[in-house]
């Protein structure tokens, strides 16, 4: 049965723009749908936060942080984020739709991969993470589920939902985020987060690709975490005999328990991965691991139909992070770049030349050569024609130079050097571009325009800030309205007792009133529960008396339907929630459970038994035993009588007296 038919969002249009067509996946924080952007008529992925979490300001802030973080990473191996918005209770991200599968799907279908395929997947993943690390971000949740492999063979990294700026506080509070099988030891033990945690996770993913299994397993997450802290990741060759030593070294360096020993970021690990690949022979690269499934064994030869992750040449799937102008080696690199490319056939595609036409045969009767004047005239005509064509097509045009992130002065200098004028300078707020730097240009960078044309630029004024109003003493709904009017949102609402502020009204905000915050920020609110009331202890009281005592304290009473056996008589209060000694707000409800009296059970017959046997039998039945020896029973060891006869009932836990003779 198609479960998407039961999803209320399927068939709906979010924000008047995104038509939801089908559910793709469900996660702990959000659901991903395939949707159509009705304005641009394109298919995209829509990530919608679960409505139950959308009321939590911290979750919403984290969700929006994903959009802003990934939007700054313009890299071909990172899933693009197009838009972010809210429609009622739905908070969503509009993202690039990658038609294909995840690395987890590949591993599930194929088991272990050949080293060539594993490196072909690892390198674009490291290229994407390297771009993130260079931009100051850490992914924090690298795992096969977050590596997407498109139908065209391109590899992309997704789900930067746990992304975090390197220069922010890196210790976690509460639960450790991430997936236990890929967490670095310092993440588990201290909550420390820097690019090396992504390096560790990539090392674990590489181990899994090479062997078909995770390095550390256990019956519970706690066992897996313990092994990450106390055991090294084993070499892949221990599970796959004959695997190249260079791959063992690559996994060992990436998964070193001491982060100081690991490559400092994904760019450094990418360099090591390429070195390891270059050191391997074709036989080592194409060795079929024992745990590979049938798909890996079908053909003796390694062809592109068998391994779709290798269809596109590395020159396309791995653009350099820092390209250099004029560097022709960045295009069409084959075997020379890592030893496991597809050969130099890709290089030749950029060097094919049209063969020169054969000279025409001279006629038998042609005896006179063309004169030098004719040759000069023809040459001048060709040059003139070429110059004319060049001028029409290129000579009177230029391209808008790169201006983004440049200061206003630098942008003007670049435009002047290109022979272009500045049409005007506009200013706009930006959450991602520093104050004074160029956000955009019109026409945009790379646009072909005429020489001496004009370009207008937009310069960042930094994030739009709002001074947080003093909301103390505002009723909660009014406080939310004020925040909305100021361009802010109400975040987490916490309830606390207050002697000074009436119940239901704001006690404080976080950050405090008067603080300048970014527009759109979520503001945490603390709302008064009123003055605290000491909850009286009413256990053991008759129900009517208990009601009166609680009402006198300003509390409401709810009587549980269930009755329980207890030490108290029937009709008395057996227990209460909350209990004695706790504080509650005036008007809060205390739940009372009424006693049915002590539970009565049958008393075993122990007359004639030895004292020890009688005591043991009574205690096992739920009673206490008391010996009554008198003068005649000082040296006796046999029970002559008992206070409650065998076969009768008595309250559970009560004491049965034994007469010894």
N, C-alpha and C positions, 0 to 999 in steps of 0.2 A: 504494500500500500504506500502511495506517495505521501509522506508526512508533510510535504510543503502545502498540501491542500488544507491542512488544519491550521496553518500559520495565518494569523489575522492580517499580517502585513502583505502577504502575497496578493497581487492584484490591485493594491492601493498605490496612490501617488503621494510621495512624501514631499513636503515643502512646495507643492504645486509644480514639481519639476521631475522628480525621479520616480518612474514607474517600476515597482518591484515585480519581477517576473518569477523568481524561484529562490528557494533557500539553498545555499551552498554548504554552510557549515555552522555549527553552534559551539561557542567557547564559554568559558566561565564568566567572561565579562561582556561579551557581545555576540550577536548573530550576524553572519555575513550572507548577503543576498546578491544574486545577479539582477541588475536593474538597467533601465534605459534612461539616459538623459534626454528628456523630450525636447529640450531647447536645442541641443547640439546633435541629437539623433545619433548617439553613440552608446555602446554597451559599456558598463562599468560595474565595479563591485561596490556594494553599499554595506558598510559596517555599522550596525545599529546597536547602541548600548542597551542592555536589558533594562526595561522601564523601572524595575525594582531598585536598580543601582543609580538611575538618573536623579533620584531625589537626594543622593549623597554628593555633596559638593566636592569632596576629595576625589571621588571616582570621575566626576565630570571634568574636573581640572586635569586629571591624569589623561583622560580621553582626548581633551583638546590639546594637551601637550604633545600627544602622538602626532596630531595633524600638523602642528607648527614645526615640530622637529623634522619630520620626514619631508615636509614641503621645502625645507632648506637644503635637502640632499638631492641635488640634480645629478643623478648618476644612473647610467643605463641598467645597472644591476640592482637598483632599489625600486620597489613598487611605488609608483607616484601617488601622491594625494592631490586630488583636484579641488575638493571643497569640504567644508565642515559647516554644520548647521543644526538647528533644533526645530522640530515640528511637534508641538504639544509635549507629550511625555517622551518622545523619541529624540535622542541625541545621536547624530550620525556623522560618518566620514564617507565621502565619495572618493573612491580610489580606482586606480588602473585595474582592469579586469585581465587576468592572465589565464588564458585558456590552456590547460595542461594538467599537471599533477604536482604533488609535493614530493620532496625527497623521501619522506616516510612511505609514500605509496610505492616509489621505486624500490626501496629496500624490502618492503613487504612482498612485492612481486618477484624480485630477483634475488633476494638474500644478499650475500656479499657481492661487491663489484670488482671488476678488474682495476688494477692500479691506475691505468690510463683514464678510465671513466671517473674514478674517485678524484683524481687530480683535476680533471676537466670540470668537475662540479665545485671542488674546493676553491679553485683560483678565482672565479667570478664572485663567490661568496666573500672571500677575503678582500677582493677589490671593492665591493660594496661597503664592508665594514671598515676598510681603510679610509674610504671617503668620509664615513661617519666619524671615525676617530680623528681625522684631520680637522673636521668641523667642530670637534669638541664634544662628541656624543658617544655614549656607550649603549649597545643594544640591550644587554643584560639577560636576554632570553633566547639565545641561539640554540636551535634544535632542528632536526630534519623537518618537522611540521612547518617551520617558518622559511624553508627554502623551496621556492616555487620553480618548476621546470616547465617552460612553455612548450606548446606543440611545435614551435619553430626551433626548439633547442636552447633558447636563451634561459639563463639562470638569474633569478631575482630573489632578493631578501625581503621578507615581509614582516609585518607585525612589530613595529617599533613601539608597541604599547607600553613597554617597560623602559623605554629610552630615557636617559637622564644626562643632564649636562655634567661634564667631568668636573667643572669647578664649583658645583653645588655640594651641599653636605652629602656625604656618601654613606653614612651609616643608616641602616634600616631600623625602623622602630616597629615592633610587632613581628609579623611573620616575615620570613625570608622569601623574597620574590624570585620567580624563576622556576625551572623544572629540575627536580632533584638530580636526575641522571646527568645533568650538564652543568651543575653548579661548581664553581671553583671553591677550594678550601677556605679562602679568606672571605668569600661571600657567606659561607655557612657559619664560620666561627665568629667573625666580627662584623659582617655586613659591609665590608669594604668593597667599593666598586670603582674600577678604572678599566681602561681598554684591555688589560691582561685577563679579565674574566671572560671576555669574548674570545680571546686567544685560547684559553683553556677549553671553552665549550667547542670551538672548532676542532681542537685536537681530539676531543671525545667523538665528535661527528665523523672525523676522518677514520678513527679506529673502527667505528661502527660500519662505515662504508667498506673498509678493507676486510673485516671479519664477519660481518652480518650479525653481530651481537654487541650489546653495551658492555663496557669494561667492568662496571661494578653493578651487581644485582643483589637483591635481598627480598625477604618476605614482607618488608615494610619500608616506607620511605626513611625511617630513622636508621635502619641498617645500611641503606645506600649512602646516606649522609655520613655515617660513621666511617664507611670504607673510603669515601672521598677524602676524609680528614686524615686517615691513618694508613692508607695503602696507595702505592704508586699505580698508575695505569700500566698494565702489563704490555710488553711489546706485541704488536700485531702478529709477528712471526710465531709467537707461542701458540696462537690459534690457527694460523695459516702457515704451515711449514714451507720454507723456501721463499717466503716473502723477502724482498730486498732489505738489506740492513739500513739503507738510506731512509726507507719509510719508517722503520723502527725509531731511528734518530729523530725524524720529523715529529712523530707522535710524542716521543719522550720530551722533546724541548717544549712543545706546546702545552703539555699537561703536567709540567713540573709542579709539585705541590708548593714549592717556594716560588712566589710570583717574581722574585728578583732574577730568577734563572730563565724565565720565559722570555720570548721576544716581546718587546715593549708595546707593540700594537699590531694590528692586522697587516699593515704595510710591511713590517719587518718579517712577519710569518709568511707573507706572500713571496718575498724574496727567497726565503729558505725553501718554500715549496717548489719554486721554479728551479732552484739549484738541485734539489733532490730529484726532480723529474729529469733534468738534464743528465744526471749521473746514471740513469737507468737505461738498460738496453731495450730494444723493441720486444724481446722475449719476456723480460721482466715486467714491462708495462702491460703486455697482453696476456699475462698468466691468468688462467681461470681459477679462482679460489675454490676450495672444496665445498664451501657453503653456498656457492652460486646455484640458483635454481635453473630449471630447464632452459629458460630464455637465454642464459649465458652459454649453453652448450650446443645449441642448435646448429650453429655454423662453425666450421673450423676457422674460417677467415673472419677477421674483425671488420665488419662493414657498418656504414652509417645507419642502415635500416635496423640493425640490431641494437645500436646504442644511440638513442636519439639525443642524449645529452652531449654528443660530440658532433652533431650535424653541422653546426655553424663554426667556422674557423675561429681560433682563439683571437684573431685580430678583431673580430666583430664582438665576441662576448666579453673580451677583457680589454676595453680601452684603458690606456694608461691613466693613472690618477693625476699626473702632472705632465701633460703632453708638452713637447717642445716644438715650436714652429720650425718647419723644415726638416723634421726628423722623419725621414722616409722609412726607417726601420720599424716605426710604429704601425705601418700598414702591411698586411699580408705576411706576418712572420710565421714561419713554419717550423721545421725541425730545429732550426738554429736557436730558437728562443727558449726551448726547454727540453729538447730531446724527445718529446712525445707529441709533437705537432703532427700535421698531416703531410709533411714533406714540403719541398720548396715549390710545388706546383702552384700554391697560392701566390707566391712572389711573382711568378711569371705572368699572372693575369694583369698585373699593373705595369708590365713592361712590353706587352705585345705591340709590335709596330707593323704598319702596312707596308708590304714589300714594294720597293721602287718599281715602276713599270719598265718593261724592257724597251730599249730604244727602237724606234721604227726602222725597218729596213729601207735602205736607200733604193730609189728606183734606178734601174740600169742606165736610164738616159739622163739622170740628174748628174751633171758634171760640175755645176757651179756651186760653191759654198755661199751661205748667207754672209753678208758683209757684217763687219763689227758694229756698224751703226744700228743695223736691225736688232742685233743682240742687246745693245744698250737700251734701245727704245723698249724692247719687250721687258727687260729687267725693270726699267723705271715704271712701266705700266703695272707690272705685278706688284712692285712696292707701293705704288700709289693706291692700287685697289686694296691691298692688304691694310694700308694705313686707314683708308676710308672705312673699311669694314670694322677695323678695330675701334675707330673713333665712334662709329654708330653704335656698336655693341658694348664697348667697354670704356673707351677713352673719355667719354663725357660723364661716366658714372664712377661712383666709389661706394664703399660700404661703411655703414655706421660702426665706429670702433667700439670695443667693449668698454662700457661705462659703469656697470653695476658695481656697487661697493666702493667706488672711487669718491673722493671728496669733490665738492663742487668745483674747486679750483683745478684739480686734476682732470676732471671731466671736460672742463672748458679748454684746457691745454690740449687734450687728446683730439677734441673736435677741430681745434685750430690747426693742429698738425695734419689732419685729414682734409683740410681745406673747407671745413664746414662751419657755419655760423650757429650761435646759440639763439634760438627763437624766443626762449623764455625759460624761467625757472619757477617751478611750482613746488609747494611744500605739502607733505602729507605725513600722517602718523604711521609708524610701522613697529610691529612687535619683534621683527626679525632683523631689521637693518639698523645699524647704529646711527645715532644722530649726526647729521651733516653729510652722510653718504648717499649716493644716488640709488634710488629705488628702481626707477625705470626711465626709459627714454621713448620719445615718439618722433620718428620711427624707432623701432627696437633695434638692439644690437644685431649686426650682420645684414640688415636690410640694405638693398641696393638702391641708392638714390643718386641724383645728379650732383656733379661738383658744384660747390658754392651754395648748396641748398642749406636749409636751416633745420636744426634739431632742437626740440624742447626736452628738458630734463625735469624729473621730479626728485626732490631731495627729502630725505627722512628728517622728521622732527623727533625721532625716537618714539617710544611707546606713548600712546595717549594716557595721561594720568588724571586721576580724579581724587580730590580730597575727601576722605571718608567722613561722612557726617556723624555727629554724636547721636546715636540711636538709643541711649540708655533711657528707660522709662517709656519707650514706644511699645504699643501693643504689637505682637508678632506680625500680624497681617499688614499693619501700617509700616513697620520697618521694612518689610519686603517691598512694598510699593515705593518707598523712598529710595531704596537701593536700585530698583529698576529704573526710576526716573533719572538717577545719576549714572546710568550705564553700567551698573554692577549687578551681580546676582547673589541671592542668598544661598550660602553653602550649608555645611553641616550645622544642625541645630542641636545643642546640648542643653539639658535641663539641670538646674541646680537650685538648692535652697537659698533664700535670701530674706534677711530680716527687714530690708529696706525697700525692696521692689515688689510690687504686687504680683500675684501669680498670673502667668501668661504674658508678662511684659519683659522687654529686653533688659538684661543686667549688664552685658558687655559685648564687645565685638573683638574679633581677631582677624586682622590687626586692629589696634586701638583707634579710637576716633581721632581725626586730624591727620592720620597717615596718608601719604599720597600713594595710591595704588594704580595699577594698570586698568584701563577700561576693560570691562568684561570679566574682571577677577571675581572669584567666589569668596564671599565674606562669611566667616563662621560666626554664628550667633549663640550666645548663652542666654537662655530664657528662664525666668524665675519660676520655681515650683511653690513659691510662697514660704512662709515661716515654717520651720520644721516642727513636727509634732512627735513627742515620744510615744511609741506604741506601748500601751499597757499589756501586762501578761494576764490573759484571761483563761489560760488552760486550767482545767479542774473546776471551773465555775459552771453553774447551770447556764444553759443557753440564753435564757432571758436576762440574767444578771450580766452576762458577757456583752450582750447587745447594748445594755444601758451604759456600761463602762466605756465602750468604744464610742458611742454617740456623744457622751460627755466630753471625750477627747477630740471631738470634731471629725471623727472617722466614720466611714460607711461600713456596713457589714454585708458579707455574702456568705451564705451557708452552703457548703459543698453537698452535693447529692449523696455522695458516698459516705457511709458510716464505717467506722473501724473499731476493732477490739482494742482496748487499752487498759491501763491500770485504773483509769477513772470509771466511775459508775455510769450506767446508761443514762443518756440525756445531758451529760456534762461535756465540756469542750476537751477533745483529745489533743488537738494541735491547732496552730494558727499560722497564717502567712500574711504579712511578715511577722516575725516573732518578737519576743520581748527584747528591749534594748536597742531596737532599730529606730530610725527616724523616717517619718513619712510626711507628705504634704497634707495640709488640711483638706478634707474631702476625699482623700485616697481611700481605697477599699481594702479591708482586712478580711481574708477568707478563713472561715471557721469550719473545722471538721468535728462532727459530733461523735461521741463514744457510744458503742453498743455494750459497753461494760467489758470486763475481762473475758477472754475466750475460755470456755469450759471444755475440759478434755477428760477422757476416762482415766481413772487411777488404776495402775496395775496392782495385782494381788501379790504382796511380797511376804505374807505370813509364812513362817517356816523356813525362809531363806536366811542365809548368813547375812551379817550386817553389811559386809562389803558388796555382796551381790544385790541386796535390796537397795542400797544407796545408788549403785550404778544403774539399776533398772529404772528407778524413779527419776534420776537426772536425765536419762535418755528420753524419758517420756515428757520432760518439760517441767518437772517439779524440783523442789528443794527437799532434802531429808534432814530430819532432826532426831537425834537419839535420846530416848528417855530410859535410863538404866535403873534408877532408884538404887536401894541398898542390895536388892536381890540380883540385880543385873550387872553388878560391877565386873564380874568375871565371865558373864555370858556372851554368846556370839550368835544367838538365834532370835529372829523377830517373832515375838509372841502375839502382837497385835499392832494395828495401824490406825491413826486418827480418822482417816476416811477409808471406808472399806473398799476392797478391790471391786472394780466394776462400776462404782459410782463415779460421778463427775465432780471436778473441782476447778477453780480458776487456774489457768496456765500460769506457772511461775510461783504458785503458792507453796507453802511448806507443809509437808506431811510428817507428823510425829510418829516415830517407831518405838514401841515398847520392847526392851531387850530383856530376856531371861536366860 
